[in-house]
């Protein structure tokens, strides 16, 4: 069941009404848990058992770990939790990737152990990367004694399976969400209005912009060797807008759905394309993942506390694993390496200029001017655009060709005229996205402004959004991009 369907609308109205009128915290949470499992079962009824098993596994392990007297015993329980969760993630998401890579490696070194590439008939559970990281954060926090374990299984199962964020995040931490389950959720008209506004803004992002840009991106990136620089550049800029609108649109709809039910999920995007450097970009893009990697991987590895060389090694490890988290393809690993190199270079730059950044220095004053900020944003955006080529390319052959056409301009020839109409429509959508994105950045968020507007302005904004969705939504709506992760 996807957010951008009438089926979800019917389901959600039923859930809101049920949660509103059911008495008592336990009965309400049992109802929400059942609704969440039903929501996931619409994709695959059997894989619901995987979520339940994972939740039960960590529920009991966390209690045993917290109640253990010795540090060694607690560490053993943590290792069991990590092994179980990461083992499931590896089997379902990376087993075929590992086998294919092993087959390719044996060919390179001249061995013939496998005549053909081995392949397991494994179904990738939707959202497994998200709920695995969610359960891991819970057990690690219990191990660190930052959190007491939950003693009610239905309450913990709702934390793991809560349907708005179950499939594609944001990654919710137990310390943020479990306290909200201590009492019965109160569904207020004001929260419903805020939730509906956020949901509508997300729906416009997805249905109008992401789905509208998808066809041209698919044509060019599906057969890149047919195209010259101009369509490659247009498609890359279009994908930059598409992936943001698709993923942040899902996040808006998830946060909006939760808000209408009386729950608050963490912010996941903060206008990332206006970042002045790559470090700032990762503070604004997929915030729940970047902070998770920082707190549960980068800092435990030593962060920047063990010398300069170790800091750069830790950055590369984190970004390589972050790239692999996105998908079982080597292009994702290379994308992670590219991001790690950019972060390392930015840290080198900061170390070089920090002594000159006092208020009296010329360089310090220059950094406070708008031309410096605009230039920094432009350079960062260009580097991000190049990064999305790594992310979107189907294979290394396509990646090499696309990078060459994006960097080395060679004009309009080859197949461009065939799709001129689609290219013009794509550029119109890109322009519309740029205007709205800039306006939202300047106003501090269009969704928040609209939700807090007076009733007349709110009705006008909602009507315009619904009209845009009805008129501009393509007949075929692709699934959310991050469902594959």
LUMLUMMI-542511 format. One record per residue (C-alpha): residue in three letters; chain; residue number from 1; x, y, z. Coordinates in steps of 0.1 Angstrom, whole numbers, plus 5000, padded with zeros to 4 digits. Example, Ala and Ser with C-alpha at 12.3 -4.5 7.8 and 13.67 -1.06 7.14 Angstrom:
<"Ala" "A" 1 <5123 4955 5078>>
<"Ser" "A" 2 <5137 4989 5071>>
***
This chain:
<"Unk" "A" 1 <5000 5000 5000>>
<"Unk" "A" 2 <5015 5033 4989>>
<"Unk" "A" 3 <5008 5068 5003>>
<"Unk" "A" 4 <4998 5082 4969>>
<"Unk" "A" 5 <4968 5059 4964>>
<"Unk" "A" 6 <4931 5061 4972>>
<"Unk" "A" 7 <4935 5028 4990>>
<"Unk" "A" 8 <4958 5045 5015>>
<"Unk" "A" 9 <4933 5074 5020>>
<"Unk" "A" 10 <4905 5049 5029>>
<"Unk" "A" 11 <4928 5030 5052>>
<"Unk" "A" 12 <4941 5061 5069>>
<"Unk" "A" 13 <4906 5076 5076>>
<"Unk" "A" 14 <4897 5042 5091>>
<"Unk" "A" 15 <4928 5042 5113>>
<"Unk" "A" 16 <4923 5078 5125>>
<"Unk" "A" 17 <4886 5071 5134>>
<"Unk" "A" 18 <4896 5039 5152>>
<"Unk" "A" 19 <4924 5055 5171>>
<"Unk" "A" 20 <4902 5084 5180>>
<"Unk" "A" 21 <4873 5065 5196>>
<"Unk" "A" 22 <4890 5034 5210>>
<"Unk" "A" 23 <4893 5038 5248>>
<"Unk" "A" 24 <4925 5033 5267>>
<"Unk" "A" 25 <4962 5033 5258>>
<"Unk" "A" 26 <4967 4996 5254>>
<"Unk" "A" 27 <4936 4991 5232>>
<"Unk" "A" 28 <4946 5020 5210>>
<"Unk" "A" 29 <4982 5008 5206>>
<"Unk" "A" 30 <4970 4973 5198>>
<"Unk" "A" 31 <4948 4987 5171>>
<"Unk" "A" 32 <4976 5008 5157>>
<"Unk" "A" 33 <4999 4978 5157>>
<"Unk" "A" 34 <4974 4957 5139>>
<"Unk" "A" 35 <4968 4984 5113>>
<"Unk" "A" 36 <5006 4988 5108>>
<"Unk" "A" 37 <5011 4951 5102>>
<"Unk" "A" 38 <4982 4951 5078>>
<"Unk" "A" 39 <4997 4981 5060>>
<"Unk" "A" 40 <5029 4962 5055>>
<"Unk" "A" 41 <5011 4929 5046>>
<"Unk" "A" 42 <4997 4946 5015>>
<"Unk" "A" 43 <5032 4942 5000>>
<"Unk" "A" 44 <5039 4907 5012>>
<"Unk" "A" 45 <5019 4890 5039>>
<"Unk" "A" 46 <5046 4865 5047>>
<"Unk" "A" 47 <5073 4891 5053>>
<"Unk" "A" 48 <5053 4906 5081>>
<"Unk" "A" 49 <5065 4876 5101>>
<"Unk" "A" 50 <5100 4888 5096>>
<"Unk" "A" 51 <5092 4922 5113>>
<"Unk" "A" 52 <5074 4905 5142>>
<"Unk" "A" 53 <5102 4880 5147>>
<"Unk" "A" 54 <5129 4907 5146>>
<"Unk" "A" 55 <5109 4928 5171>>
<"Unk" "A" 56 <5103 4898 5195>>
<"Unk" "A" 57 <5140 4889 5192>>
<"Unk" "A" 58 <5152 4924 5202>>
<"Unk" "A" 59 <5125 4928 5228>>
<"Unk" "A" 60 <5137 4899 5249>>
<"Unk" "A" 61 <5174 4904 5242>>
<"Unk" "A" 62 <5173 4940 5254>>
<"Unk" "A" 63 <5157 4930 5287>>
<"Unk" "A" 64 <5183 4902 5293>>
<"Unk" "A" 65 <5211 4926 5284>>
<"Unk" "A" 66 <5198 4954 5307>>
<"Unk" "A" 67 <5193 4929 5336>>
<"Unk" "A" 68 <5227 4913 5332>>
<"Unk" "A" 69 <5251 4921 5360>>
<"Unk" "A" 70 <5284 4919 5342>>
<"Unk" "A" 71 <5297 4940 5313>>
<"Unk" "A" 72 <5308 4908 5295>>
<"Unk" "A" 73 <5273 4894 5296>>
<"Unk" "A" 74 <5258 4926 5283>>
<"Unk" "A" 75 <5283 4927 5255>>
<"Unk" "A" 76 <5275 4891 5246>>
<"Unk" "A" 77 <5238 4899 5243>>
<"Unk" "A" 78 <5246 4930 5222>>
<"Unk" "A" 79 <5267 4908 5199>>
<"Unk" "A" 80 <5238 4884 5195>>
<"Unk" "A" 81 <5214 4912 5186>>
<"Unk" "A" 82 <5239 4927 5161>>
<"Unk" "A" 83 <5245 4893 5146>>
<"Unk" "A" 84 <5209 4885 5142>>
<"Unk" "A" 85 <5198 4918 5127>>
<"Unk" "A" 86 <5227 4923 5104>>
<"Unk" "A" 87 <5226 4886 5095>>
<"Unk" "A" 88 <5190 4890 5083>>
<"Unk" "A" 89 <5199 4922 5065>>
<"Unk" "A" 90 <5228 4906 5047>>
<"Unk" "A" 91 <5209 4875 5037>>
<"Unk" "A" 92 <5179 4893 5022>>
<"Unk" "A" 93 <5197 4923 5007>>
<"Unk" "A" 94 <5233 4914 5001>>
<"Unk" "A" 95 <5236 4876 4996>>
<"Unk" "A" 96 <5232 4878 4958>>
<"Unk" "A" 97 <5254 4908 4956>>
<"Unk" "A" 98 <5281 4889 4975>>
<"Unk" "A" 99 <5278 4858 4953>>
<"Unk" "A" 100 <5279 4878 4921>>
<"Unk" "A" 101 <5310 4897 4933>>
<"Unk" "A" 102 <5326 4864 4943>>
<"Unk" "A" 103 <5319 4850 4908>>
<"Unk" "A" 104 <5333 4880 4891>>
<"Unk" "A" 105 <5364 4879 4913>>
<"Unk" "A" 106 <5371 4843 4905>>
<"Unk" "A" 107 <5369 4851 4868>>
<"Unk" "A" 108 <5394 4879 4872>>
<"Unk" "A" 109 <5420 4857 4889>>
<"Unk" "A" 110 <5414 4828 4865>>
<"Unk" "A" 111 <5396 4804 4888>>
<"Unk" "A" 112 <5366 4783 4876>>
<"Unk" "A" 113 <5349 4773 4909>>
<"Unk" "A" 114 <5315 4784 4896>>
<"Unk" "A" 115 <5305 4778 4860>>
<"Unk" "A" 116 <5277 4805 4862>>
<"Unk" "A" 117 <5270 4832 4887>>
<"Unk" "A" 118 <5252 4816 4917>>
<"Unk" "A" 119 <5218 4832 4926>>
<"Unk" "A" 120 <5194 4828 4955>>
<"Unk" "A" 121 <5157 4833 4950>>
<"Unk" "A" 122 <5153 4858 4978>>
<"Unk" "A" 123 <5127 4885 4980>>
<"Unk" "A" 124 <5139 4919 4993>>
<"Unk" "A" 125 <5116 4929 5022>>
<"Unk" "A" 126 <5105 4965 5017>>
<"Unk" "A" 127 <5121 4988 5042>>
<"Unk" "A" 128 <5143 4962 5058>>
<"Unk" "A" 129 <5173 4987 5059>>
<"Unk" "A" 130 <5151 5012 5078>>
<"Unk" "A" 131 <5136 4990 5105>>
<"Unk" "A" 132 <5169 4971 5110>>
<"Unk" "A" 133 <5187 5003 5118>>
<"Unk" "A" 134 <5158 5013 5141>>
<"Unk" "A" 135 <5160 4980 5161>>
<"Unk" "A" 136 <5198 4983 5163>>
<"Unk" "A" 137 <5197 5018 5177>>
<"Unk" "A" 138 <5174 5005 5204>>
<"Unk" "A" 139 <5196 4976 5215>>
<"Unk" "A" 140 <5227 4997 5214>>
<"Unk" "A" 141 <5211 5025 5235>>
<"Unk" "A" 142 <5200 4998 5261>>
<"Unk" "A" 143 <5235 4984 5261>>
<"Unk" "A" 144 <5249 5019 5267>>
<"Unk" "A" 145 <5224 5024 5296>>
<"Unk" "A" 146 <5210 5054 5278>>
<"Unk" "A" 147 <5176 5037 5277>>
<"Unk" "A" 148 <5156 5013 5298>>
<"Unk" "A" 149 <5141 4984 5279>>
<"Unk" "A" 150 <5104 4982 5271>>
<"Unk" "A" 151 <5086 4957 5292>>
<"Unk" "A" 152 <5054 4956 5271>>
<"Unk" "A" 153 <5057 4937 5238>>
<"Unk" "A" 154 <5028 4954 5220>>
<"Unk" "A" 155 <5043 4988 5228>>
<"Unk" "A" 156 <5077 4978 5214>>
<"Unk" "A" 157 <5061 4961 5183>>
<"Unk" "A" 158 <5043 4994 5176>>
<"Unk" "A" 159 <5076 5013 5178>>
<"Unk" "A" 160 <5091 4989 5152>>
<"Unk" "A" 161 <5061 4986 5129>>
<"Unk" "A" 162 <5045 5021 5131>>
<"Unk" "A" 163 <5032 5023 5095>>
<"Unk" "A" 164 <5039 5060 5085>>
<"Unk" "A" 165 <5077 5055 5088>>
<"Unk" "A" 166 <5080 5017 5084>>
<"Unk" "A" 167 <5088 5015 5047>>
<"Unk" "A" 168 <5111 5044 5040>>
<"Unk" "A" 169 <5118 5063 5072>>
<"Unk" "A" 170 <5127 5086 5087>>
<"Unk" "A" 171 <5147 5063 5110>>
<"Unk" "A" 172 <5131 5068 5144>>
<"Unk" "A" 173 <5150 5063 5176>>
<"Unk" "A" 174 <5135 5046 5205>>
<"Unk" "A" 175 <5145 5075 5228>>
<"Unk" "A" 176 <5123 5098 5207>>
<"Unk" "A" 177 <5093 5076 5200>>
<"Unk" "A" 178 <5088 5053 5230>>
<"Unk" "A" 179 <5081 5081 5254>>
<"Unk" "A" 180 <5052 5091 5231>>
<"Unk" "A" 181 <5037 5056 5237>>
<"Unk" "A" 182 <5037 5061 5275>>
<"Unk" "A" 183 <5002 5076 5272>>
<"Unk" "A" 184 <4972 5073 5249>>
<"Unk" "A" 185 <4977 5094 5218>>
<"Unk" "A" 186 <4953 5123 5217>>
<"Unk" "A" 187 <4940 5132 5182>>
<"Unk" "A" 188 <4933 5169 5181>>
<"Unk" "A" 189 <4918 5189 5152>>
<"Unk" "A" 190 <4949 5211 5151>>
<"Unk" "A" 191 <4972 5182 5147>>
<"Unk" "A" 192 <4950 5167 5120>>
<"Unk" "A" 193 <4952 5200 5101>>
<"Unk" "A" 194 <4990 5201 5105>>
<"Unk" "A" 195 <4992 5165 5094>>
<"Unk" "A" 196 <4970 5170 5064>>
<"Unk" "A" 197 <4990 5200 5053>>
<"Unk" "A" 198 <5023 5181 5055>>
<"Unk" "A" 199 <5008 5152 5037>>
<"Unk" "A" 200 <4995 5173 5009>>
<"Unk" "A" 201 <5028 5191 5004>>
<"Unk" "A" 202 <5045 5157 5002>>
<"Unk" "A" 203 <5019 5144 4978>>
<"Unk" "A" 204 <5025 5174 4955>>
<"Unk" "A" 205 <5063 5168 4956>>
<"Unk" "A" 206 <5058 5131 4947>>
<"Unk" "A" 207 <5029 5132 4923>>
<"Unk" "A" 208 <5036 5164 4904>>
<"Unk" "A" 209 <5073 5168 4904>>
<"Unk" "A" 210 <5090 5134 4911>>
<"Unk" "A" 211 <5066 5115 4889>>
<"Unk" "A" 212 <5066 5142 4863>>
<"Unk" "A" 213 <5103 5142 4860>>
<"Unk" "A" 214 <5107 5104 4861>>
<"Unk" "A" 215 <5100 5095 4825>>
<"Unk" "A" 216 <5127 5117 4810>>
<"Unk" "A" 217 <5152 5105 4836>>
<"Unk" "A" 218 <5144 5069 4829>>
<"Unk" "A" 219 <5148 5074 4791>>
<"Unk" "A" 220 <5182 5090 4793>>
<"Unk" "A" 221 <5196 5069 4822>>
<"Unk" "A" 222 <5180 5037 4807>>
<"Unk" "A" 223 <5200 5041 4774>>
<"Unk" "A" 224 <5225 5068 4780>>
<"Unk" "A" 225 <5247 5060 4750>>
<"Unk" "A" 226 <5219 5074 4727>>
<"Unk" "A" 227 <5223 5109 4741>>
<"Unk" "A" 228 <5247 5137 4740>>
<"Unk" "A" 229 <5256 5163 4767>>
<"Unk" "A" 230 <5224 5184 4767>>
<"Unk" "A" 231 <5199 5156 4775>>
<"Unk" "A" 232 <5224 5141 4800>>
<"Unk" "A" 233 <5227 5174 4818>>
<"Unk" "A" 234 <5189 5179 4818>>
<"Unk" "A" 235 <5183 5144 4830>>
<"Unk" "A" 236 <5208 5147 4858>>
<"Unk" "A" 237 <5194 5180 4870>>
<"Unk" "A" 238 <5159 5164 4867>>
<"Unk" "A" 239 <5170 5134 4888>>
<"Unk" "A" 240 <5185 5158 4914>>
<"Unk" "A" 241 <5150 5173 4918>>
<"Unk" "A" 242 <5133 5139 4914>>
<"Unk" "A" 243 <5151 5121 4942>>
<"Unk" "A" 244 <5146 5150 4966>>
<"Unk" "A" 245 <5109 5154 4958>>
<"Unk" "A" 246 <5103 5117 4959>>
<"Unk" "A" 247 <5121 5110 4992>>
<"Unk" "A" 248 <5113 5142 5010>>
<"Unk" "A" 249 <5078 5139 4997>>
<"Unk" "A" 250 <5075 5105 5013>>
<"Unk" "A" 251 <5090 5119 5045>>
<"Unk" "A" 252 <5064 5147 5046>>
<"Unk" "A" 253 <5036 5123 5041>>
<"Unk" "A" 254 <5050 5100 5068>>
<"Unk" "A" 255 <5054 5129 5093>>
<"Unk" "A" 256 <5020 5143 5083>>
<"Unk" "A" 257 <5003 5109 5088>>
<"Unk" "A" 258 <5019 5105 5122>>
<"Unk" "A" 259 <5010 5140 5133>>
<"Unk" "A" 260 <4973 5135 5125>>
<"Unk" "A" 261 <4975 5105 5149>>
<"Unk" "A" 262 <4991 5125 5176>>
<"Unk" "A" 263 <5027 5113 5171>>
<"Unk" "A" 264 <5058 5133 5160>>
<"Unk" "A" 265 <5085 5120 5138>>
<"Unk" "A" 266 <5120 5136 5134>>
<"Unk" "A" 267 <5127 5160 5105>>
<"Unk" "A" 268 <5146 5144 5077>>
<"Unk" "A" 269 <5153 5172 5052>>
<"Unk" "A" 270 <5163 5209 5056>>
<"Unk" "A" 271 <5166 5223 5021>>
<"Unk" "A" 272 <5198 5204 5013>>
<"Unk" "A" 273 <5204 5220 4979>>
<"Unk" "A" 274 <5212 5253 4996>>
<"Unk" "A" 275 <5241 5239 5015>>
<"Unk" "A" 276 <5274 5259 5013>>
<"Unk" "A" 277 <5296 5228 5016>>
<"Unk" "A" 278 <5293 5190 5015>>
<"Unk" "A" 279 <5294 5187 5053>>
<"Unk" "A" 280 <5264 5210 5055>>
<"Unk" "A" 281 <5247 5190 5028>>
<"Unk" "A" 282 <5249 5159 5049>>
<"Unk" "A" 283 <5235 5178 5079>>
<"Unk" "A" 284 <5205 5187 5057>>
<"Unk" "A" 285 <5200 5155 5036>>
<"Unk" "A" 286 <5185 5123 5051>>
<"Unk" "A" 287 <5192 5137 5085>>
<"Unk" "A" 288 <5179 5106 5104>>
<"Unk" "A" 289 <5204 5084 5085>>
<"Unk" "A" 290 <5234 5108 5087>>
<"Unk" "A" 291 <5230 5113 5124>>
<"Unk" "A" 292 <5225 5075 5129>>
<"Unk" "A" 293 <5258 5068 5111>>
<"Unk" "A" 294 <5275 5095 5132>>
<"Unk" "A" 295 <5262 5082 5165>>
<"Unk" "A" 296 <5263 5045 5160>>
<"Unk" "A" 297 <5293 5041 5136>>
<"Unk" "A" 298 <5315 5072 5132>>
<"Unk" "A" 299 <5318 5080 5170>>
<"Unk" "A" 300 <5323 5044 5181>>
<"Unk" "A" 301 <5350 5040 5155>>
<"Unk" "A" 302 <5368 5069 5172>>
<"Unk" "A" 303 <5354 5099 5153>>
<"Unk" "A" 304 <5380 5126 5152>>
<"Unk" "A" 305 <5395 5117 5186>>
<"Unk" "A" 306 <5423 5095 5174>>
<"Unk" "A" 307 <5444 5117 5152>>
<"Unk" "A" 308 <5440 5132 5117>>
<"Unk" "A" 309 <5447 5100 5097>>
<"Unk" "A" 310 <5422 5079 5117>>
<"Unk" "A" 311 <5396 5106 5113>>
<"Unk" "A" 312 <5398 5104 5075>>
<"Unk" "A" 313 <5398 5066 5076>>
<"Unk" "A" 314 <5366 5067 5098>>
<"Unk" "A" 315 <5350 5091 5074>>
<"Unk" "A" 316 <5357 5068 5045>>
<"Unk" "A" 317 <5344 5037 5063>>
<"Unk" "A" 318 <5312 5054 5073>>
<"Unk" "A" 319 <5305 5067 5038>>
<"Unk" "A" 320 <5314 5035 5021>>
<"Unk" "A" 321 <5290 5016 5044>>
<"Unk" "A" 322 <5264 5044 5039>>
<"Unk" "A" 323 <5267 5039 5002>>
<"Unk" "A" 324 <5263 5002 5005>>
<"Unk" "A" 325 <5233 5007 5028>>
<"Unk" "A" 326 <5215 5023 4999>>
<"Unk" "A" 327 <5217 4992 4977>>
<"Unk" "A" 328 <5235 4961 4968>>
<"Unk" "A" 329 <5254 4976 4938>>
<"Unk" "A" 330 <5291 4986 4934>>
<"Unk" "A" 331 <5279 5020 4920>>
<"Unk" "A" 332 <5264 5027 4954>>
<"Unk" "A" 333 <5298 5019 4970>>
<"Unk" "A" 334 <5316 5042 4946>>
<"Unk" "A" 335 <5290 5069 4954>>
<"Unk" "A" 336 <5298 5064 4991>>
<"Unk" "A" 337 <5335 5067 4984>>
<"Unk" "A" 338 <5330 5098 4964>>
<"Unk" "A" 339 <5310 5114 4993>>
<"Unk" "A" 340 <5337 5103 5017>>
<"Unk" "A" 341 <5364 5119 4996>>
<"Unk" "A" 342 <5345 5152 4994>>
<"Unk" "A" 343 <5340 5152 5032>>
<"Unk" "A" 344 <5377 5145 5038>>
<"Unk" "A" 345 <5387 5173 5013>>
<"Unk" "A" 346 <5363 5197 5031>>
<"Unk" "A" 347 <5378 5188 5064>>
<"Unk" "A" 348 <5413 5194 5050>>
<"Unk" "A" 349 <5401 5228 5037>>
<"Unk" "A" 350 <5387 5237 5072>>
<"Unk" "A" 351 <5420 5227 5089>>
<"Unk" "A" 352 <5439 5249 5064>>
<"Unk" "A" 353 <5418 5281 5067>>
<"Unk" "A" 354 <5407 5279 5104>>
<"Unk" "A" 355 <5437 5300 5117>>
<"Unk" "A" 356 <5427 5328 5093>>
<"Unk" "A" 357 <5390 5329 5102>>
<"Unk" "A" 358 <5391 5354 5131>>
<"Unk" "A" 359 <5369 5384 5125>>
<"Unk" "A" 360 <5398 5407 5116>>
<"Unk" "A" 361 <5412 5386 5088>>
<"Unk" "A" 362 <5403 5394 5052>>
<"Unk" "A" 363 <5393 5358 5046>>
<"Unk" "A" 364 <5371 5357 5076>>
<"Unk" "A" 365 <5353 5388 5063>>
<"Unk" "A" 366 <5350 5374 5028>>
<"Unk" "A" 367 <5332 5343 5041>>
<"Unk" "A" 368 <5305 5365 5055>>
<"Unk" "A" 369 <5296 5381 5022>>
<"Unk" "A" 370 <5268 5369 4999>>
<"Unk" "A" 371 <5290 5364 4968>>
<"Unk" "A" 372 <5311 5339 4988>>
<"Unk" "A" 373 <5279 5321 5000>>
<"Unk" "A" 374 <5264 5320 4965>>
<"Unk" "A" 375 <5296 5307 4950>>
<"Unk" "A" 376 <5299 5280 4978>>
<"Unk" "A" 377 <5263 5269 4973>>
<"Unk" "A" 378 <5269 5267 4935>>
<"Unk" "A" 379 <5301 5246 4938>>
<"Unk" "A" 380 <5285 5223 4964>>
<"Unk" "A" 381 <5254 5218 4942>>
<"Unk" "A" 382 <5276 5209 4912>>
<"Unk" "A" 383 <5295 5183 4933>>
<"Unk" "A" 384 <5261 5169 4945>>
<"Unk" "A" 385 <5249 5167 4909>>
<"Unk" "A" 386 <5280 5147 4899>>
<"Unk" "A" 387 <5274 5125 4929>>
<"Unk" "A" 388 <5238 5117 4918>>
<"Unk" "A" 389 <5253 5103 4885>>
<"Unk" "A" 390 <5272 5077 4905>>
<"Unk" "A" 391 <5240 5070 4925>>
<"Unk" "A" 392 <5216 5067 4895>>
<"Unk" "A" 393 <5238 5050 4869>>
<"Unk" "A" 394 <5229 5013 4862>>
<"Unk" "A" 395 <5265 5001 4858>>
<"Unk" "A" 396 <5301 5013 4855>>
<"Unk" "A" 397 <5299 5015 4817>>
<"Unk" "A" 398 <5269 5039 4819>>
<"Unk" "A" 399 <5286 5057 4847>>
<"Unk" "A" 400 <5317 5065 4827>>
<"Unk" "A" 401 <5297 5076 4797>>
<"Unk" "A" 402 <5274 5098 4817>>
<"Unk" "A" 403 <5302 5115 4836>>
<"Unk" "A" 404 <5320 5123 4804>>
<"Unk" "A" 405 <5289 5138 4788>>
<"Unk" "A" 406 <5281 5158 4819>>
<"Unk" "A" 407 <5316 5172 4824>>
<"Unk" "A" 408 <5327 5175 4787>>
<"Unk" "A" 409 <5300 5194 4767>>
<"Unk" "A" 410 <5295 5181 4732>>
<"Unk" "A" 411 <5263 5197 4721>>
<"Unk" "A" 412 <5228 5186 4710>>
<"Unk" "A" 413 <5233 5158 4685>>
<"Unk" "A" 414 <5221 5122 4687>>
<"Unk" "A" 415 <5185 5114 4697>>
<"Unk" "A" 416 <5180 5148 4714>>
<"Unk" "A" 417 <5154 5160 4689>>
<"Unk" "A" 418 <5133 5129 4693>>
<"Unk" "A" 419 <5125 5138 4728>>
<"Unk" "A" 420 <5125 5176 4725>>
<"Unk" "A" 421 <5090 5179 4738>>
<"Unk" "A" 422 <5097 5157 4768>>
<"Unk" "A" 423 <5129 5177 4775>>
<"Unk" "A" 424 <5110 5210 4774>>
<"Unk" "A" 425 <5084 5197 4798>>
<"Unk" "A" 426 <5111 5184 4821>>
<"Unk" "A" 427 <5128 5218 4821>>
<"Unk" "A" 428 <5095 5235 4830>>
<"Unk" "A" 429 <5091 5211 4860>>
<"Unk" "A" 430 <5127 5217 4870>>
<"Unk" "A" 431 <5120 5255 4869>>
<"Unk" "A" 432 <5088 5251 4890>>
<"Unk" "A" 433 <5107 5230 4915>>
<"Unk" "A" 434 <5135 5255 4917>>
<"Unk" "A" 435 <5111 5284 4924>>
<"Unk" "A" 436 <5091 5266 4950>>
<"Unk" "A" 437 <5123 5252 4967>>
<"Unk" "A" 438 <5139 5286 4969>>
<"Unk" "A" 439 <5106 5302 4982>>
<"Unk" "A" 440 <5103 5275 5008>>
<"Unk" "A" 441 <5140 5280 5018>>
<"Unk" "A" 442 <5135 5318 5022>>
<"Unk" "A" 443 <5102 5314 5041>>
<"Unk" "A" 444 <5115 5287 5064>>
<"Unk" "A" 445 <5093 5259 5049>>
<"Unk" "A" 446 <5061 5262 5029>>
<"Unk" "A" 447 <5044 5234 5048>>
<"Unk" "A" 448 <5048 5251 5081>>
<"Unk" "A" 449 <5038 5285 5067>>
<"Unk" "A" 450 <5006 5270 5052>>
<"Unk" "A" 451 <4998 5250 5083>>
<"Unk" "A" 452 <5000 5281 5105>>
<"Unk" "A" 453 <4982 5304 5080>>
<"Unk" "A" 454 <4947 5318 5087>>
<"Unk" "A" 455 <4918 5297 5077>>
<"Unk" "A" 456 <4912 5315 5043>>
<"Unk" "A" 457 <4948 5312 5033>>
<"Unk" "A" 458 <4950 5276 5044>>
<"Unk" "A" 459 <4919 5267 5024>>
<"Unk" "A" 460 <4933 5285 4993>>
<"Unk" "A" 461 <4966 5267 4996>>
<"Unk" "A" 462 <4950 5233 5001>>
<"Unk" "A" 463 <4927 5238 4972>>
<"Unk" "A" 464 <4956 5248 4949>>
<"Unk" "A" 465 <4976 5217 4961>>
<"Unk" "A" 466 <4947 5193 4954>>
<"Unk" "A" 467 <4941 5209 4920>>
<"Unk" "A" 468 <4977 5205 4911>>
<"Unk" "A" 469 <4977 5169 4921>>
<"Unk" "A" 470 <4945 5162 4901>>
<"Unk" "A" 471 <4956 5180 4869>>
<"Unk" "A" 472 <4994 5174 4868>>
<"Unk" "A" 473 <4997 5139 4882>>
<"Unk" "A" 474 <5009 5114 4854>>
<"Unk" "A" 475 <4987 5085 4847>>
<"Unk" "A" 476 <5014 5061 4858>>
<"Unk" "A" 477 <5029 5067 4892>>
<"Unk" "A" 478 <5062 5050 4900>>
<"Unk" "A" 479 <5068 5036 4934>>
<"Unk" "A" 480 <5089 5056 4958>>
<"Unk" "A" 481 <5126 5055 4950>>
<"Unk" "A" 482 <5136 5046 4986>>
<"Unk" "A" 483 <5113 5016 4987>>
<"Unk" "A" 484 <5142 4996 4972>>
<"Unk" "A" 485 <5165 5004 5002>>
***
